[in-house]
């Protein structure tokens, strides 16, 4: 699984998928398959702005694509956010995929990669507390979870 989150594409590959996407866009409507392929390519780009754009394309497909495309988008949104170091967001997308397909081995593997990274960076506890509070109480809990995380970060910084 580590190879999937670390895999990058070449500039030539990005340009090829971008040409296909722009050609369809010029015709008026981009087919989901073409948008997914371009987003998939961008998520694996070595450039942060490309990854962000790829995530946007993938998120657009979540709201109207087939179950198969939604599944693949959730997975690559997990990869994209992981590569941007948005580990909590990456974990949310992977958990969404696991709700759809609880036995999806790639999603389980990606979840473990994300959790290991969060553990290494000391973020897992904050993500779990914030996620649990959000599920329990709703929007107000996000504010509280954010304040708790900010407080923890500040106290960690003072301990140095």
N, C-alpha and C positions, 0 to 999 in steps of 0.2 A: 504494500500500500504506500510505503514511503516514496516509491518511484513515481506513483501517480501524482502526489502533491508536489513533487520536485521536478516533474517533467516539463520541459519548455519546448516551444515550437520555434521554427526559424522565421525570420522576417519574410522570406519568400512564401512560406505557408500562410502567414497572416495576410499578405497582399493578395494571394490567390483566393482565399475565402472572402476577403473584403470586396474584391472585384465581383464575385458571384452575388454577394449580398447587395451591393450597390446597383448591379444590373437589374436585379429583381425589384429593388426599391424604385428604380426609374420606370419600371413597368406599372407601378402602382401598388402592388401588394407583395410582400415578402412571404413566401411559403414558410411554414413553421420549421420544416427540415433545414432550409437554407439559413434561417435565423439561428436555429440551434447549432448548426455546424460552425457558423461564424462566432457565436458566443463561446462555444466549446474551444475554439482555437484561441480566442482572446483570453480566456481564463487561464490558459497555459502559456501565455506570453511572459517574457521576462520583464515587461514594463507594467508598472502599477496602474497607470491610466488605462491601459488595454484591459487589465484584469477587471477594473471597475466597470468599464463599458461592457465587458462580457457578462458580468453579474447582472447588469441592467437588462441586457437582452434575454438572459435566462429568466429573470423575474417576470418580464413581460409574458413569456410563454407559460408561466404557471397559471395565468388567468384565462386560459382558453385552449390550451393544448390537450392532446390526448393523455390518457393515464401514463402511457409509456414515456411521452415527452416530459410530463410532470415529474415522473420518477427520475429520469436522467437529469433534468434541470435541478432538482433538489440535491442530487449527488454532486453535480459540478458547482452548484452554489456553495455547497460545503467546502469543496476544493478551493474555489475562488476566494472565499472569505478566509479560509485557512492561510492561503498564500498572502493575503493582505494583513495577516495577523489579527483578524477579527474572529478570535477563537470562539467566543460565546455565540456569535451569529452563525458561524460555521456549524457549531453543535446544534443549534436550533434547526437548521435545514436538514441535517442528518437525522435528527430525531423525528422530523416530519416525514422523512422517507421511511424510517423504521415503523412509523405508525401505519403507513400504507402497506409496507412489506416487512413484517417483523423478522423474517428469516433471510433478509438480504445480506449476504455475507460481505459484500463490498462495503455496504453502509456500516455494518458492525465493525469492520476493520478500520474504516475511516474514523468512526466514533472513537475507537481506541487510540488512534494516532493523535486526534485532537485532544483527548483527555490526557494523554502522556505529555503533550506539549504544554497544556494548561497546568498540569501538575508541576512540571519543570519550571514554569514561569510563575508558579504560586497563584494561579488564577482559578483553579477548578472549584475551590470552596466558594468563592464569591459568585461564580456562575451558577452553581447549584443552589445557593441560598437565594439569589436573585430570581432564578427560574422558578423555584418552589413558591416564593412569595408572590410572584406574578400570577401563577396559576391559582393560588389560594385567594388572594384579595383583589387582584386586578391592577388597573393603572396606577393607583396610589402606591402600591407595593413597589413598582418600578422606581418611583422617586426615592422611597426608603432604601431599596436595594442599592441604588446609585449613591446615596449618601453614605451608606455603610461601606461600600467599595472605596469611595473617596476618602473616608476617614481611615480605612485600613492602609490605603496607599500613603496618606500623610504620615501616619504613625510609623510606617515602615521606613519612610524617608528620614524621620527624626532619629531613628535608631542607629543610623550610620555614623 
